[in-house]
Each structure stands twice: as structure tokens, then as C-alpha cells.
Amino acid sequence: MARFTIALDAEGKKINIDDAPRRGKYTCINCGAQMMAKKGPIKEWHFGHHPITEECNHDSWLHKNIVDLLIARLESARPLIVERPNNSLDLSNNVSFAREKEFEGFFPDILIKNVNEAIFVEIRVTSPCSSEKIASGYKIIEIITSDSRVLDELSSGNIHAKAEYYKLAFHNFDDVVNKDEAE
């Protein structure tokens, strides 16, 4: 299950769970509710709502914020490079892009098109890319994460397989075989 690893401190600034004192005052970056730093010896450190609320959904918040961040990077003048096993792919090079736009019966999180092809960018926080979408034959770059620290990691530089807070899967790229596809 995904957990909040970023919250707002008493001054309203983002703070990472690794830097948060255990007894500090924190608020949720999604819903604004009170949170506490959970830094015990057994579970992975995270911020938890206090009191617990079912209304705030970390997974949908994280998914939306990753898509927002990648769209902002595509809108900027800087290149957005994805490093693949055998080469790199510039997603910002002479392309059009759209968020959750229907394309031939599919709704990718981000649709990237150029003259020759369409590429889907999918964000997996909880649900993997559907088998129907993979079977479509369209090239799909799947970013897999459950940690909100991914936002800082994806905010600059290349997207690559050696990241700390996300993994990549490439579907329908002729030169890439993912472990889960090979099994």
C-alpha cells in the first residue's frame, strides 16, 4: 500500500518523512488534515492521518501529481528524456501530448504523438497497465511507484531505470523485454 512520505510542516513547507522530527506538527498535502510522523522500527516510515480518515486517498493524489509533473515538464522548453536499456527516447522532441485523451478506444495517462507513432505513458501506483492496452501494440512506458518522494526524483533530469523511488516497464518496444512479460 502506498503511504505519504511528504507532508507540510508547521510553517506550511514540504517535509520528507526522513527529515521530520517524530513529535512535529504536520498537515496532509492532499486534504489538509492533521498528520503525525510514524517512524517506528518495524514499518517503513510515513506520515499518517490523525485521526485516521478514509476520505483522503494517497494513491489517486500521487497518480494525479505525477501526471501533472510530467505534463509540466513536457510543456517546458527542456527535453524530457527516458533512458531505455539500449538507447534513450526524447519525449519532448517534435511531439504533441495530451492528458487522459481518448485515442483509438484507450485513455492513456499521457498520450504522446509524433508523425510516425503514438506512445502511452502510464503511471502505476496501485493498478498495472491493462492487458488490453498492452495487447494494443502501442508503445507504453509505465512508471511504477508508491512513494511520494518520486515527485522530487521525477522533477528534473532523465527518467531512468536506476531511480530510487520508481521502476520502469516498457511494453511493445521491440528491443525491451520486461521481467514480468518474459515469465
Backbone as ProteinMPNN parsed JSONL, in Angstrom:
{"seq_chain_A": "MARFTIALDAEGKKINIDDAPRRGKYTCINCGAQMMAKKGPIKEWHFGHHPITEECNHDSWLHKNIVDLLIARLESARPLIVERPNNSLDLSNNVSFAREKEFEGFFPDILIKNVNEAIFVEIRVTSPCSSEKIASGYKIIEIITSDSRVLDELSSGNIHAKAEYYKLAFHNFDDVVNKDEAE", "coords_chain_A": {"N_chain_A": [[0.839, -1.176, 0.0], [0.487, 2.219, -0.785], [2.047, 5.011, 0.81], [2.013, 8.169, 2.491], [4.873, 10.058, 2.217], [5.625, 12.58, 2.271], [4.76, 15.628, 3.756], [3.219, 18.661, 5.018], [4.972, 20.955, 7.017], [4.845, 22.75, 10.203], [5.175, 25.348, 9.314], [4.102, 25.296, 6.834], [5.651, 24.273, 4.807], [6.931, 21.824, 2.51], [7.903, 18.673, 3.777], [10.036, 15.904, 4.071], [9.553, 12.586, 5.21], [11.886, 11.422, 6.208], [13.28, 13.577, 7.209], [11.692, 14.619, 9.145], [10.961, 15.531, 12.443], [9.85, 13.338, 15.021], [7.836, 14.239, 16.796], [6.677, 16.501, 15.63], [4.399, 19.001, 14.169], [2.169, 18.327, 11.609], [0.587, 18.586, 8.393], [-1.613, 17.204, 5.957], [-0.671, 17.025, 2.571], [-2.534, 16.659, 0.687], [-5.279, 16.695, 1.645], [-5.256, 18.47, 3.78], [-5.659, 17.747, 6.404], [-4.786, 16.941, 9.849], [-1.659, 15.362, 10.516], [0.617, 12.77, 11.598], [4.03, 11.934, 12.268], [5.127, 8.779, 11.56], [7.437, 6.829, 12.706], [8.485, 4.248, 13.361], [10.17, 1.139, 14.409], [9.481, -1.049, 12.811], [7.586, -0.903, 10.514], [7.808, 0.765, 7.284], [8.849, 4.152, 7.389], [6.47, 6.8, 7.528], [3.931, 9.351, 6.974], [0.951, 9.586, 8.807], [-2.586, 9.999, 8.818], [-4.175, 11.782, 11.427], [-6.834, 12.26, 13.335], [-7.439, 8.998, 11.799], [-8.527, 9.031, 8.45], [-10.831, 8.189, 5.929], [-11.398, 9.578, 3.687], [-9.249, 10.768, 2.367], [-7.167, 9.984, -0.234], [-4.223, 8.607, -0.872], [-3.148, 7.242, -3.09], [-4.59, 8.085, -5.445], [-4.037, 10.805, -5.269], [-1.209, 10.826, -5.544], [-0.904, 9.681, -8.1], [-2.225, 11.614, -9.726], [-0.569, 13.854, -9.235], [1.909, 13.014, -10.272], [1.294, 12.781, -13.0], [0.618, 15.49, -13.478], [3.138, 16.685, -12.992], [4.751, 15.522, -15.029], [3.427, 16.448, -17.316], [3.865, 19.202, -17.004], [6.622, 19.208, -17.332], [6.774, 18.397, -20.004], [5.591, 20.61, -21.173], [7.478, 22.534, -20.753], [10.492, 24.106, -22.004], [12.608, 22.433, -21.845], [14.256, 19.29, -22.556], [12.654, 16.079, -22.196], [13.83, 13.227, -21.325], [13.786, 9.732, -21.646], [15.542, 7.109, -20.475], [16.272, 4.151, -21.958], [16.902, 0.569, -22.008], [18.681, 0.107, -24.227], [18.956, 2.496, -25.584], [18.079, 6.018, -25.689], [15.084, 7.981, -25.347], [13.596, 10.859, -26.463], [10.982, 12.433, -25.192], [9.976, 14.925, -25.602], [10.562, 15.81, -28.1], [9.594, 17.278, -30.952], [6.736, 16.691, -30.752], [3.253, 16.123, -30.002], [1.172, 16.268, -27.121], [-1.11, 14.963, -24.672], [-3.227, 14.913, -21.831], [-4.815, 12.134, -20.509], [-6.425, 11.642, -22.823], [-8.72, 10.338, -25.161], [-7.744, 7.801, -27.355], [-8.117, 5.912, -30.02], [-9.891, 4.183, -28.626], [-8.62, 3.888, -26.177], [-7.498, 5.326, -23.062], [-4.859, 6.736, -22.278], [-2.697, 7.74, -19.527], [-0.947, 9.796, -20.22], [-0.81, 10.833, -23.497], [1.391, 10.697, -26.107], [2.266, 11.943, -29.183], [3.777, 11.723, -32.385], [4.647, 12.244, -35.817], [5.01, 9.629, -36.744], [4.232, 7.744, -34.76], [2.39, 6.708, -31.782], [2.773, 7.076, -28.317], [2.137, 5.761, -25.163], [2.107, 6.977, -21.883], [2.005, 5.612, -18.808], [1.01, 5.657, -15.421], [1.652, 3.756, -12.647], [0.424, 3.351, -9.62], [-1.18, 1.794, -8.008], [-2.719, 0.061, -9.697], [-1.822, -2.042, -12.371], [-0.919, -1.483, -15.834], [-3.459, -2.155, -18.167], [-4.145, -5.381, -19.59], [-5.384, -5.336, -22.049], [-4.668, -2.83, -23.06], [-1.905, -3.182, -23.272], [-1.899, -5.277, -25.129], [-2.702, -3.905, -27.344], [-0.616, -3.093, -28.904], [0.514, -0.612, -28.982], [3.254, 1.479, -28.077], [4.271, 1.587, -24.746], [5.183, 3.308, -21.888], [5.636, 2.579, -18.656], [5.466, 3.901, -15.498], [6.292, 2.943, -12.356], [5.375, 3.158, -9.053], [5.007, 3.857, -5.513], [5.634, 5.706, -3.734], [5.744, 8.926, -2.471], [8.031, 10.429, -2.645], [8.918, 10.195, -5.165], [8.114, 12.339, -6.656], [9.953, 14.445, -6.298], [12.131, 13.149, -7.405], [11.387, 12.741, -10.084], [11.17, 15.322, -10.957], [13.255, 16.606, -12.269], [15.987, 16.096, -14.574], [16.864, 13.013, -16.322], [14.536, 10.344, -16.994], [14.902, 7.203, -15.73], [15.986, 3.745, -15.395], [17.449, 3.284, -13.106], [16.448, 4.584, -10.918], [15.575, 5.642, -7.598], [13.035, 5.763, -6.376], [11.12, 4.843, -8.159], [10.172, 2.454, -10.705], [10.645, 1.3, -14.068], [8.699, 0.091, -16.791], [8.636, -1.184, -20.034], [6.497, -1.556, -22.63], [5.779, -3.218, -25.633], [7.953, -2.26, -27.031], [10.304, -3.096, -29.345], [12.928, -3.772, -28.651], [13.043, -4.304, -25.941], [12.457, -6.379, -23.19], [10.402, -6.971, -20.55], [10.723, -8.229, -17.208], [8.365, -9.327, -16.061], [6.856, -9.784, -18.358], [8.284, -11.724, -19.651], [7.959, -13.988, -18.193]], "CA_chain_A": [[0.0, 0.0, 0.0], [1.233, 3.472, -0.849], [1.975, 5.812, 2.025], [2.525, 9.528, 2.374], [6.229, 10.27, 2.712], [5.791, 14.035, 2.27], [3.664, 16.367, 4.387], [3.558, 20.057, 5.254], [5.347, 21.179, 8.418], [4.091, 23.807, 10.887], [5.307, 26.577, 8.536], [3.481, 25.085, 5.534], [6.644, 23.85, 3.825], [7.019, 20.374, 2.324], [8.95, 18.0, 4.538], [10.153, 14.48, 3.823], [9.479, 11.821, 6.461], [13.238, 11.189, 6.712], [13.755, 14.79, 7.875], [10.648, 15.095, 10.057], [11.011, 15.096, 13.84], [8.708, 12.482, 15.359], [6.788, 14.951, 17.541], [6.308, 17.75, 14.963], [3.014, 19.19, 13.721], [2.151, 18.158, 10.162], [-0.712, 18.524, 7.73], [-1.628, 16.425, 4.726], [-0.534, 17.836, 1.367], [-3.683, 16.39, -0.166], [-6.57, 17.119, 2.195], [-5.079, 19.494, 4.805], [-5.937, 17.221, 7.748], [-3.638, 16.757, 10.731], [-0.92, 14.107, 10.34], [1.709, 12.53, 12.531], [5.152, 11.186, 11.709], [5.189, 7.408, 12.065], [8.828, 6.453, 12.48], [8.764, 3.115, 14.231], [11.238, 0.23, 13.981], [9.017, -2.19, 12.014], [7.061, -0.483, 9.208], [8.501, 1.86, 6.606], [8.443, 5.45, 7.923], [5.493, 7.525, 6.718], [3.008, 10.211, 7.696], [-0.395, 9.025, 8.887], [-3.633, 10.927, 9.242], [-4.508, 11.68, 12.846], [-7.299, 10.878, 13.325], [-7.471, 8.316, 10.503], [-9.643, 9.428, 7.596], [-10.971, 7.385, 4.711], [-11.667, 10.465, 2.557], [-8.018, 11.165, 1.693], [-6.632, 8.834, -0.947], [-2.836, 8.834, -1.283], [-2.877, 6.682, -4.404], [-5.087, 8.966, -6.509], [-3.276, 12.057, -5.166], [0.122, 10.616, -6.11], [-1.093, 9.478, -9.538], [-2.524, 12.914, -10.338], [0.594, 14.741, -9.142], [2.935, 12.556, -11.212], [0.848, 13.2, -14.334], [0.795, 16.953, -13.527], [4.565, 16.982, -13.075], [5.251, 15.149, -16.352], [2.832, 17.392, -18.28], [4.612, 20.46, -16.849], [7.941, 19.022, -17.958], [6.574, 18.386, -21.455], [5.264, 21.978, -21.574], [8.657, 23.389, -20.63], [11.389, 24.083, -23.167], [13.684, 21.461, -21.611], [13.946, 17.933, -23.017], [12.236, 15.04, -21.257], [14.492, 12.038, -21.856], [13.605, 8.447, -20.975], [16.648, 6.212, -20.785], [15.842, 2.769, -22.129], [18.064, -0.315, -21.892], [19.625, 0.175, -25.337], [19.056, 3.861, -26.108], [17.199, 6.942, -24.97], [13.945, 8.473, -26.099], [13.24, 12.221, -26.08], [9.531, 12.564, -25.282], [9.604, 16.31, -25.913], [11.113, 16.132, -29.405], [8.637, 17.392, -32.061], [5.562, 15.874, -30.466], [2.111, 16.695, -29.297], [0.859, 15.432, -25.968], [-2.384, 15.273, -24.029], [-3.53, 14.181, -20.598], [-6.016, 11.292, -20.467], [-7.227, 11.873, -24.025], [-9.083, 9.108, -25.845], [-7.013, 7.506, -28.581], [-8.49, 4.601, -30.552], [-10.533, 3.375, -27.601], [-7.838, 3.847, -24.944], [-7.294, 6.583, -22.37], [-3.583, 6.717, -21.553], [-2.492, 8.862, -18.611], [-0.408, 10.825, -21.117], [-0.671, 10.399, -24.877], [2.424, 11.448, -26.806], [2.198, 11.586, -30.601], [4.508, 12.434, -33.414], [4.162, 11.869, -37.141], [5.124, 8.197, -37.002], [3.74, 6.816, -33.749], [1.804, 7.163, -30.52], [3.35, 6.44, -27.134], [1.354, 5.967, -23.95], [2.809, 6.998, -20.605], [1.082, 5.154, -17.775], [1.504, 5.745, -14.047], [1.114, 2.673, -11.825], [0.563, 3.47, -8.176], [-1.779, 0.56, -7.495], [-3.187, -0.83, -10.763], [-0.934, -2.121, -13.532], [-1.459, -1.213, -17.155], [-4.369, -3.246, -18.522], [-3.667, -6.311, -20.615], [-5.937, -4.872, -23.327], [-3.834, -1.725, -23.527], [-0.628, -3.765, -23.687], [-2.155, -6.061, -26.342], [-2.997, -2.994, -28.464], [0.58, -2.933, -29.718], [1.097, 0.719, -28.815], [4.383, 1.564, -27.155], [3.82, 2.07, -23.439], [6.174, 3.489, -20.836], [4.912, 2.505, -17.39], [6.235, 4.34, -14.337], [5.728, 2.172, -11.252], [5.801, 3.722, -7.773], [4.004, 4.072, -4.466], [6.319, 6.587, -2.79], [5.597, 10.322, -2.898], [9.343, 11.018, -2.92], [9.097, 10.119, -6.613], [7.853, 13.663, -7.236], [11.239, 15.142, -6.371], [13.022, 12.412, -8.295], [10.961, 12.946, -11.469], [11.026, 16.743, -11.274], [14.327, 17.071, -13.146], [16.87, 15.04, -15.06], [16.297, 11.969, -17.155], [13.779, 9.253, -16.395], [15.793, 6.069, -15.974], [15.72, 2.52, -14.644], [18.222, 3.223, -11.863], [15.847, 5.512, -9.968], [15.394, 5.106, -6.247], [11.647, 5.711, -5.928], [10.223, 4.302, -9.173], [10.692, 1.484, -11.672], [10.093, 1.476, -15.402], [8.396, -1.059, -17.641], [8.437, -0.791, -21.424], [5.66, -2.525, -23.319], [5.698, -3.12, -27.092], [9.192, -1.766, -27.621], [10.906, -4.318, -29.895], [14.238, -4.1, -28.079], [12.971, -4.4, -24.485], [11.589, -7.406, -22.62], [10.267, -6.805, -19.108], [10.759, -9.498, -16.474], [7.023, -9.894, -15.899], [6.363, -10.215, -19.653], [9.049, -12.9, -20.063], [7.556, -15.16, -17.374]], "C_chain_A": [[0.885, 1.24, 0.0], [1.01, 4.268, 0.43], [2.524, 7.195, 1.746], [3.921, 9.605, 2.981], [6.585, 11.752, 2.697], [4.554, 14.635, 2.928], [4.078, 17.834, 4.453], [3.887, 20.226, 6.73], [4.535, 22.337, 8.993], [4.147, 25.136, 10.141], [4.699, 26.451, 7.141], [4.446, 24.692, 4.43], [6.646, 22.329, 3.728], [8.168, 19.823, 3.151], [8.878, 16.506, 4.248], [10.146, 13.759, 5.171], [10.866, 11.579, 7.052], [13.771, 12.366, 7.517], [12.807, 15.296, 8.96], [10.866, 14.602, 11.482], [9.724, 14.336, 14.2], [7.557, 13.261, 15.994], [6.36, 16.276, 16.891], [4.829, 17.816, 14.625], [3.02, 19.194, 12.202], [0.724, 18.16, 9.644], [-0.544, 17.802, 6.397], [-1.538, 17.364, 3.52], [-1.703, 17.64, 0.413], [-4.961, 17.003, 0.396], [-6.468, 18.182, 3.285], [-5.358, 19.029, 6.225], [-4.638, 17.053, 8.538], [-3.003, 15.388, 10.49], [0.117, 13.977, 11.437], [2.792, 11.721, 11.832], [5.198, 9.815, 12.367], [6.561, 6.867, 11.7], [9.24, 5.338, 13.429], [9.818, 2.178, 13.648], [10.789, -0.873, 13.016], [8.572, -1.767, 10.615], [7.928, 0.619, 8.611], [7.963, 3.187, 7.148], [7.485, 6.131, 6.955], [4.702, 8.478, 7.615], [1.637, 9.547, 7.667], [-1.377, 10.075, 9.347], [-3.955, 10.685, 10.717], [-5.622, 12.67, 13.154], [-7.373, 10.315, 11.895], [-8.714, 8.746, 9.733], [-9.661, 8.566, 6.349], [-11.131, 8.272, 3.479], [-10.418, 10.809, 1.75], [-7.383, 9.927, 1.06], [-5.247, 9.163, -1.483], [-2.605, 8.385, -2.72], [-3.352, 7.598, -5.523], [-4.379, 10.316, -6.468], [-1.918, 11.91, -5.839], [0.041, 10.456, -7.62], [-1.308, 10.817, -10.237], [-1.294, 13.824, -10.331], [1.738, 14.309, -10.051], [2.555, 12.971, -12.631], [1.023, 14.712, -14.49], [2.259, 17.333, -13.733], [5.11, 16.669, -14.47], [4.684, 16.057, -17.445], [3.578, 18.724, -18.205], [5.998, 20.349, -17.487], [7.819, 19.002, -19.477], [6.271, 19.794, -21.975], [6.469, 22.91, -21.515], [9.528, 23.251, -21.877], [12.499, 23.044, -23.023], [13.281, 20.068, -22.103], [13.495, 17.024, -21.871], [12.712, 13.713, -21.846], [14.167, 10.826, -20.987], [14.746, 7.554, -21.435], [16.123, 4.785, -20.8], [17.071, 1.872, -22.084], [19.115, -0.139, -22.997], [19.805, 1.563, -25.929], [18.163, 4.77, -25.284], [16.151, 7.483, -25.927], [13.604, 9.864, -25.584], [11.746, 12.401, -26.289], [9.089, 13.971, -25.681], [10.024, 16.727, -27.319], [10.035, 16.09, -30.497], [7.387, 16.543, -31.87], [4.41, 16.728, -29.978], [1.801, 15.747, -28.145], [-0.456, 15.886, -25.368], [-2.555, 14.376, -22.815], [-4.851, 13.436, -20.775], [-6.967, 11.553, -21.625], [-7.487, 10.54, -24.709], [-8.292, 8.985, -27.141], [-7.327, 6.071, -28.975], [-9.004, 3.658, -29.463], [-9.789, 3.269, -26.286], [-7.707, 5.254, -24.373], [-5.978, 6.522, -21.595], [-3.488, 7.901, -20.599], [-1.924, 10.052, -19.369], [-0.247, 10.186, -22.493], [0.349, 11.297, -25.55], [2.397, 10.981, -28.257], [3.202, 12.397, -31.399], [4.006, 11.907, -34.746], [4.077, 10.357, -37.308], [4.446, 7.281, -35.992], [3.063, 7.537, -32.589], [2.473, 6.379, -29.404], [2.447, 6.778, -25.953], [2.312, 6.019, -22.767], [1.762, 6.671, -19.546], [1.767, 5.229, -16.416], [0.843, 4.631, -13.245], [1.444, 2.946, -10.363], [-0.023, 2.213, -7.546], [-2.117, -0.414, -8.619], [-2.222, -0.848, -11.94], [-1.672, -1.764, -14.819], [-2.313, -2.413, -17.577], [-3.776, -4.121, -19.623], [-4.191, -5.922, -21.99], [-5.091, -3.746, -23.909], [-2.485, -2.246, -24.006], [-0.794, -4.535, -24.998], [-2.437, -5.18, -27.56], [-1.807, -2.835, -29.407], [1.202, -1.556, -29.614], [2.253, 0.665, -27.826], [3.9, 2.206, -25.861], [5.029, 2.156, -22.518], [5.386, 3.54, -19.534], [5.866, 2.883, -16.258], [5.549, 3.745, -13.113], [6.281, 2.72, -9.934], [4.662, 3.701, -6.772], [4.527, 5.075, -3.442], [6.257, 8.029, -3.281], [6.932, 11.023, -3.108], [9.681, 10.954, -4.407], [8.911, 11.494, -7.263], [9.135, 14.478, -7.342], [12.158, 14.471, -7.384], [12.673, 12.634, -9.769], [10.949, 14.417, -11.896], [12.129, 17.293, -12.174], [15.17, 15.881, -13.584], [16.131, 14.026, -15.909], [15.484, 10.982, -16.335], [14.549, 7.99, -16.741], [15.504, 4.904, -15.032], [16.464, 2.44, -13.319], [17.695, 4.183, -10.798], [15.643, 4.834, -8.616], [13.926, 4.871, -5.907], [10.649, 5.293, -7.006], [10.961, 3.269, -10.014], [10.034, 1.783, -13.008], [9.784, 0.125, -16.025], [8.12, -0.504, -19.033], [7.654, -1.9, -22.11], [5.648, -2.192, -24.811], [6.84, -2.342, -27.729], [9.937, -3.013, -28.074], [12.183, -4.74, -29.187], [14.223, -4.257, -26.566], [12.009, -5.515, -24.095], [11.583, -7.189, -21.115], [10.249, -8.173, -18.443], [9.377, -10.141, -16.399], [6.418, -10.348, -17.224], [7.044, -11.508, -20.093], [8.586, -14.164, -19.338], [6.263, -15.757, -17.853]], "O_chain_A": [[1.898, 1.299, 0.696], [-0.054, 4.211, 1.047], [3.384, 7.379, 0.885], [4.114, 9.248, 4.143], [7.697, 12.138, 3.06], [3.433, 14.193, 2.678], [5.16, 18.201, 3.996], [3.177, 19.71, 7.594], [3.632, 22.848, 8.33], [3.26, 25.972, 10.313], [4.769, 27.391, 6.349], [4.106, 24.767, 3.249], [6.401, 21.63, 4.71], [9.248, 20.409, 3.224], [7.795, 15.923, 4.188], [10.676, 14.272, 6.156], [11.011, 11.535, 8.273], [14.611, 12.191, 8.4], [13.095, 16.295, 9.619], [10.949, 13.396, 11.715], [8.642, 14.675, 13.721], [6.397, 12.946, 15.732], [5.731, 17.097, 17.558], [4.098, 16.837, 14.768], [3.762, 19.949, 11.573], [-0.216, 17.791, 10.348], [0.534, 17.798, 5.802], [-2.242, 18.372, 3.455], [-1.843, 18.378, -0.561], [-5.651, 17.748, -0.3], [-7.487, 18.746, 3.681], [-5.301, 19.83, 7.158], [-3.545, 17.028, 7.972], [-3.697, 14.391, 10.287], [0.452, 14.947, 12.117], [2.515, 10.931, 10.93], [5.296, 9.707, 13.589], [6.82, 6.498, 10.555], [10.199, 5.46, 14.19], [10.302, 2.39, 12.536], [11.635, -1.569, 12.455], [9.135, -2.236, 9.626], [8.671, 1.305, 9.311], [6.757, 3.331, 7.345], [7.65, 6.06, 5.737], [4.79, 8.421, 8.842], [1.213, 9.014, 6.642], [-1.049, 10.936, 10.164], [-4.0, 9.548, 11.185], [-5.34, 13.866, 13.225], [-7.37, 11.063, 10.918], [-9.81, 8.816, 10.288], [-8.613, 8.253, 5.785], [-11.016, 7.792, 2.351], [-10.522, 11.111, 0.561], [-7.099, 8.945, 1.745], [-5.116, 9.918, -2.446], [-1.936, 9.079, -3.485], [-2.599, 7.865, -6.459], [-4.141, 10.916, -7.516], [-1.516, 12.773, -6.619], [0.844, 11.043, -8.345], [-0.643, 11.116, -11.229], [-1.016, 14.492, -11.326], [2.471, 15.16, -10.555], [3.4, 13.459, -13.381], [1.521, 15.172, -15.518], [2.576, 18.198, -14.55], [5.855, 17.471, -15.034], [5.389, 16.395, -18.396], [3.892, 19.312, -19.24], [6.481, 21.297, -18.107], [8.684, 19.541, -20.168], [6.652, 20.134, -23.095], [6.475, 23.96, -22.158], [9.306, 22.365, -22.702], [13.246, 22.799, -23.97], [12.104, 19.711, -22.069], [13.914, 17.192, -20.726], [12.081, 13.152, -22.742], [14.258, 10.88, -19.76], [14.898, 7.277, -22.624], [15.605, 4.279, -19.804], [18.192, 2.38, -22.12], [20.312, -0.229, -22.726], [20.733, 1.778, -26.71], [17.563, 4.341, -24.298], [16.313, 7.447, -27.147], [13.35, 10.034, -24.392], [11.285, 12.509, -27.425], [7.935, 14.171, -26.061], [9.855, 17.888, -27.69], [9.612, 15.013, -30.918], [7.029, 15.759, -32.749], [4.576, 17.887, -29.598], [2.133, 14.563, -28.198], [-0.868, 17.034, -25.528], [-2.088, 13.237, -22.785], [-5.868, 14.025, -21.14], [-8.177, 11.671, -21.427], [-6.587, 9.709, -24.825], [-8.185, 9.934, -27.918], [-6.858, 5.128, -28.338], [-8.607, 2.495, -29.388], [-10.276, 2.621, -25.36], [-7.792, 6.244, -25.1], [-5.981, 6.281, -20.388], [-4.113, 8.938, -20.821], [-2.369, 11.185, -19.181], [0.375, 9.133, -22.633], [0.195, 12.518, -25.564], [2.49, 9.786, -28.537], [3.444, 13.575, -31.134], [3.012, 11.181, -34.779], [3.155, 9.861, -37.955], [4.112, 6.144, -36.329], [3.141, 8.755, -32.433], [2.71, 5.177, -29.524], [2.045, 7.927, -25.768], [3.224, 5.198, -22.663], [0.759, 7.371, -19.411], [2.948, 4.907, -16.28], [-0.384, 4.563, -13.169], [2.585, 2.794, -9.927], [0.581, 1.633, -6.643], [-1.829, -1.605, -8.502], [-1.845, 0.206, -12.453], [-2.902, -1.752, -14.863], [-1.92, -3.56, -17.363], [-3.012, -3.656, -20.469], [-3.518, -6.152, -22.995], [-4.83, -3.716, -25.112], [-1.978, -1.801, -25.035], [0.064, -4.46, -25.878], [-2.413, -5.667, -28.691], [-1.976, -2.483, -30.575], [2.309, -1.344, -30.108], [2.229, -0.1, -26.863], [3.214, 3.228, -25.875], [5.798, 1.203, -22.386], [4.566, 4.436, -19.332], [6.921, 2.275, -16.081], [4.373, 4.007, -12.861], [7.493, 2.746, -9.722], [3.498, 3.546, -7.139], [3.914, 5.265, -2.392], [6.681, 8.316, -4.4], [6.968, 12.106, -3.691], [10.632, 11.595, -4.855], [9.495, 11.768, -8.311], [9.377, 15.129, -8.358], [12.874, 15.143, -8.127], [13.568, 12.708, -10.61], [10.742, 14.719, -13.071], [11.952, 18.348, -12.783], [15.065, 14.792, -13.02], [14.937, 14.161, -16.178], [15.714, 10.807, -15.138], [14.821, 7.729, -17.913], [14.854, 5.071, -13.999], [16.133, 1.598, -12.485], [18.425, 4.55, -9.878], [15.553, 3.61, -8.522], [13.596, 3.898, -5.229], [9.442, 5.381, -6.784], [12.191, 3.214, -10.034], [8.994, 2.438, -13.069], [10.502, -0.854, -15.82], [7.452, 0.519, -19.185], [8.101, -3.046, -22.162], [5.523, -1.03, -25.198], [6.706, -1.826, -28.839], [10.181, -3.906, -27.262], [12.494, -5.93, -29.125], [15.288, -4.337, -25.955], [10.889, -5.589, -24.601], [12.634, -7.218, -20.475], [9.813, -9.157, -19.04], [9.226, -11.339, -16.638], [5.546, -11.216, -17.224], [6.453, -12.302, -20.825], [8.8, -15.277, -19.819], [5.787, -16.738, -17.282]]}, "name": "protein", "num_of_chains": 1, "seq": "MARFTIALDAEGKKINIDDAPRRGKYTCINCGAQMMAKKGPIKEWHFGHHPITEECNHDSWLHKNIVDLLIARLESARPLIVERPNNSLDLSNNVSFAREKEFEGFFPDILIKNVNEAIFVEIRVTSPCSSEKIASGYKIIEIITSDSRVLDELSSGNIHAKAEYYKLAFHNFDDVVNKDEAE"}
